[in-house]
């Protein structure tokens, strides 16, 4: 087992490095802490000249108010279904397409891949109206499949997995699997998938976050009684008076599933980063 050793430097330089890292970590965590801080108190604390930096005791009361104000349980369930399904299908289909583009030869593969990459430059908003008409014609407007189906795979996911598979899966392993009698799909399962777990974990994390935080399309296509989390949070601040303690309590609750997914995938993400560092 190889141990990473950093070159020894002067005490002042090491202190500067650690101080910089601590400052970055504190700056990254402070918005989450501030959200929880406001959520644990009442809105009046925002008008204080020197607001307290210690949490109050109203978080659970504000959380109960969130569930009373909007159908938050239903919104959480809808977001888990949508984000979970979209994440699984995006990783699977992107990996399949990336494997085909990276390691298989077929007519028009380069042109098709270029076309997929070019679609990344097309603004999503341009397709909102025709997509809504299509969902209405299919009778899906107001239902979760109208949010799930258009996002089953993404151009970015295909591009990401293709670029990773090019270097991560040698042709020699593929040829060896074929000699052993593996089919194309068997080669993908037994050779490609184990090698691309770090990239798949990163793509899963990004996809889950994007799907969880998606606001515009669910707002347009879903009914008011069948929202996702982001649409429900918007309803908390739609009145003339905005109760920020209520809004940030809902925001804090909505952040918990994302943190859980990051903790589950963090090991694979770190592994992928370390592999890239070793290769570099």
C-alpha positions in Angstrom: 0.0 0.0 0.0 1.5 3.3 -1.1 1.3 6.2 1.4 1.1 9.7 0.1 3.8 12.0 1.6 3.7 15.7 1.2 7.0 17.6 1.1 7.9 19.3 4.4 7.9 23.0 4.3 8.2 25.8 6.7 5.8 26.2 9.5 4.4 29.4 8.1 3.6 27.9 4.7 1.9 24.9 6.3 -0.2 27.2 8.5 -1.2 29.2 5.4 -2.3 26.1 3.6 -4.4 24.8 6.5 -5.9 28.2 7.1 -6.9 28.5 3.5 -8.5 25.1 3.5 -10.4 25.8 6.7 -11.6 29.1 5.2 -12.9 27.4 2.1 -14.6 24.7 4.1 -16.2 27.3 6.5 -17.3 29.4 3.5 -18.9 26.3 1.9 -20.7 25.2 5.0 -21.9 28.6 6.3 -24.9 28.9 3.9 -26.2 25.5 5.2 -25.6 26.6 8.8 -27.3 29.9 8.2 -30.3 28.2 6.7 -30.6 25.9 9.7 -30.0 28.9 12.1 -32.9 31.0 10.6 -35.1 27.8 10.4 -34.5 27.2 14.1 -35.7 30.7 15.1 -38.4 33.2 14.0 -38.1 35.7 11.1 -37.6 38.5 13.6 -33.9 37.5 14.1 -33.2 38.8 10.6 -34.0 42.4 11.7 -31.6 42.2 14.7 -28.4 44.3 14.4 -26.4 41.4 15.8 -28.2 38.2 15.1 -27.3 35.3 17.3 -25.1 32.6 15.7 -26.4 29.9 17.9 -29.5 27.8 16.8 -32.8 28.3 18.5 -35.4 25.8 19.6 -38.0 26.4 16.9 -36.8 24.1 14.1 -39.2 21.3 14.7 -42.1 23.7 15.1 -41.2 25.4 11.9 -40.8 22.0 10.2 -44.3 21.0 11.3 -45.6 24.3 9.8 -43.9 23.4 6.5 -45.9 20.1 6.3 -49.1 22.0 7.2 -48.6 24.8 4.7 -47.9 22.6 1.6 -48.1 18.9 0.7 -44.5 18.5 1.6 -44.5 14.7 2.2 -46.0 14.2 -1.3 -43.5 16.6 -2.8 -40.6 14.7 -1.1 -41.9 11.4 -2.4 -42.4 12.8 -5.9 -38.9 14.2 -6.0 -37.4 10.9 -4.7 -39.2 9.0 -7.4 -38.3 11.5 -10.2 -34.7 12.0 -9.1 -34.0 8.4 -8.3 -35.5 7.1 -11.6 -33.8 9.7 -13.7 -30.5 9.0 -12.0 -30.6 5.3 -12.6 -31.7 5.5 -16.2 -29.3 8.3 -17.1 -26.3 6.4 -15.7 -27.4 3.1 -17.4 -28.2 4.5 -20.8 -25.3 6.9 -20.8 -22.9 4.1 -19.9 -24.4 1.9 -22.7 -24.2 4.7 -25.3 -20.7 5.7 -24.1 -19.5 2.2 -24.4 -20.9 1.9 -27.9 -19.3 5.2 -29.0 -15.9 4.5 -27.4 -15.3 0.8 -28.2 -17.6 -0.2 -31.0 -17.2 0.6 -34.7 -20.4 1.3 -36.7 -21.2 3.6 -39.6 -22.0 7.2 -38.7 -20.7 6.9 -35.1 -18.6 10.0 -35.2 -21.3 12.1 -36.8 -23.9 10.9 -34.3 -21.6 11.6 -31.4 -20.9 15.1 -32.7 -24.7 15.7 -33.1 -25.2 14.6 -29.4 -22.5 17.0 -28.2 -23.9 19.9 -30.3 -27.3 19.5 -28.6 -25.6 20.7 -25.4 -25.5 24.2 -26.9 -29.3 24.3 -27.4 -31.0 26.1 -24.5 -33.5 23.9 -22.7 -36.1 26.6 -22.6 -36.5 26.4 -26.4 -38.1 22.9 -26.1 -40.5 23.7 -23.3 -43.5 24.6 -25.4 -43.3 21.7 -27.9 -42.5 19.3 -25.1 -45.5 20.5 -23.1 -47.7 20.0 -26.2 -46.4 16.5 -26.6 -47.0 15.6 -22.9 -50.6 17.0 -23.2 -51.2 14.9 -26.4 -50.0 11.8 -24.5 -52.2 12.6 -21.5 -49.2 12.8 -19.2 -49.5 16.5 -18.2 -49.9 16.6 -14.4 -48.3 13.2 -13.9 -44.7 12.3 -12.9 -43.9 10.5 -16.2 -44.1 13.9 -17.9 -41.0 14.9 -15.7 -39.3 11.5 -15.9 -39.5 10.5 -19.5 -37.9 13.6 -21.1 -34.9 13.2 -18.8 -34.2 9.4 -19.1 -30.8 10.2 -20.7 -28.8 13.3 -21.2 -26.3 14.4 -23.8 -23.8 15.4 -21.1 -24.1 11.9 -19.6 -23.3 10.2 -22.9 -20.4 12.6 -23.5 -19.0 12.1 -19.9 -19.2 8.3 -20.0 -17.7 8.0 -23.5 -14.7 10.2 -22.6 -14.1 8.1 -19.5 -14.5 4.7 -21.2 -12.0 5.6 -23.9 -9.1 5.5 -21.4 -10.5 3.3 -18.6 -11.4 0.2 -20.7 -8.5 -1.2 -22.8 -9.3 -2.9 -26.1 -7.3 -5.9 -24.9 -9.8 -6.7 -22.1 -12.7 -6.4 -24.6 -11.0 -8.8 -27.0 -10.2 -11.2 -24.2 -13.9 -11.2 -23.2 -14.9 -11.9 -26.8 -12.5 -14.8 -27.0 -14.0 -16.3 -23.9 -17.4 -16.2 -25.6 -18.9 -13.0 -24.0 -21.6 -11.3 -25.9 -21.5 -7.5 -26.4 -23.8 -6.9 -23.5 -21.9 -9.4 -21.4 -18.7 -7.6 -22.2 -20.3 -4.4 -21.1 -21.5 -5.9 -17.8 -18.4 -7.9 -16.8 -15.6 -5.7 -18.2 -16.9 -2.1 -18.6 -19.1 -1.6 -15.6 -16.5 -2.5 -12.9 -14.0 -0.1 -14.6 -16.4 2.9 -14.8 -17.8 2.9 -11.2 -16.1 6.2 -10.2 -17.3 8.0 -13.3 -20.8 6.5 -12.9 -20.9 7.7 -9.2 -19.9 11.2 -10.3 -22.6 11.3 -13.0 -25.2 9.9 -10.6 -24.4 12.6 -8.1 -24.6 15.4 -10.7 -27.8 13.9 -12.2 -29.5 13.5 -8.9 -28.7 17.1 -7.9 -29.9 18.5 -11.2 -33.1 16.5 -11.1 -33.8 17.3 -7.4 -33.2 21.0 -8.0 -35.1 21.2 -11.3 -37.8 23.8 -10.9 -39.0 25.2 -14.3 -40.3 22.0 -16.0 -42.1 20.5 -13.0 -43.7 23.9 -12.3 -45.1 24.0 -15.9 -46.1 20.4 -16.4 -47.3 19.2 -12.9 -50.5 20.1 -11.1 -50.6 22.2 -8.0 -51.6 19.2 -5.9 -48.8 17.0 -7.2 -45.6 19.1 -6.9 -41.9 18.3 -6.5 -39.9 19.7 -3.6 -38.7 22.8 -5.4 -42.2 23.7 -6.5 -43.5 23.2 -3.0 -40.7 25.5 -1.6 -41.8 28.2 -4.1 -45.3 28.0 -2.8 -44.0 28.7 0.7 -42.9 32.2 -0.4 -45.7 33.0 -2.9 -47.6 35.3 -0.5 -47.3 39.0 0.2 -45.5 38.2 3.4 -42.6 35.8 3.3 -41.8 33.9 6.5 -38.2 33.1 6.0 -38.0 30.8 9.0 -40.7 28.7 7.3 -39.0 28.8 3.9 -35.5 27.9 5.2 -36.9 25.1 7.3 -38.3 23.6 4.2 -35.0 24.3 2.4 -33.1 22.5 5.2 -35.4 19.5 5.0 -35.1 19.4 1.2 -31.3 19.4 1.4 -31.1 16.2 3.6 -31.7 13.7 0.7 -29.0 15.3 -1.4 -26.5 15.0 1.5 -27.5 11.4 2.0 -26.8 10.6 -1.7 -23.5 12.4 -1.5 -22.5 10.3 1.5 -23.5 7.1 -0.3 -21.6 8.0 -3.4 -18.7 10.0 -1.8 -16.4 7.0 -1.5 -16.7 6.2 -5.3 -16.2 9.9 -6.1 -13.1 10.2 -4.0 -11.8 7.0 -5.5 -12.3 8.4 -9.0 -10.5 11.6 -8.1 -7.5 9.7 -6.6 -7.3 7.4 -9.7 -7.2 10.5 -11.9 -4.4 12.0 -9.7 -2.4 8.8 -9.8 -2.7 8.6 -13.6 -1.7 12.2 -13.9 
